[in-house]
Amino acid sequence: MTVEATDTNFEELVIKSDKPVIVDFWAEWCGPCRMVGPILSELAEDYEGKVVVAKLDVDSNPNVTRKYGIRNIPTVLYFKNGEAVDKQVGAVPKGHFLSKLEPLL
């Protein structure tokens, strides 16, 4: 199950997590974001207990969006030990997300 990240809970949910975190920067009006969403939901189920999958609405959370320089969506950032360690911009197949996630486990 994915969780909702916000400007308010980002540090607690992502930065302080003891598990790798995938953060999907998205917006309701973004077509490609709607393609990526179900893939990340699958990953959240497949890796439940091992990985946190969070969605952050860029329109509602400008502070985190600006801090990480998100200019295009969907952008997916991969965090480990509180640091952004990888990035995927645009809609891609599930295998691309897996290839970036597996080394973090």
Secondary structure as UniProt FT lines:
FT   STRAND          3..4
FT   TURN            7..9
FT   HELIX           11..15
FT   STRAND          21..26
FT   TURN            28..29
FT   HELIX           31..46
FT   TURN            47..50
FT   STRAND          52..57
FT   TURN            58..60
FT   HELIX           62..67
FT   TURN            68..69
FT   STRAND          75..80
FT   TURN            81..82
FT   STRAND          83..89
FT   HELIX           94..101
FT   HELIX           102..104
//
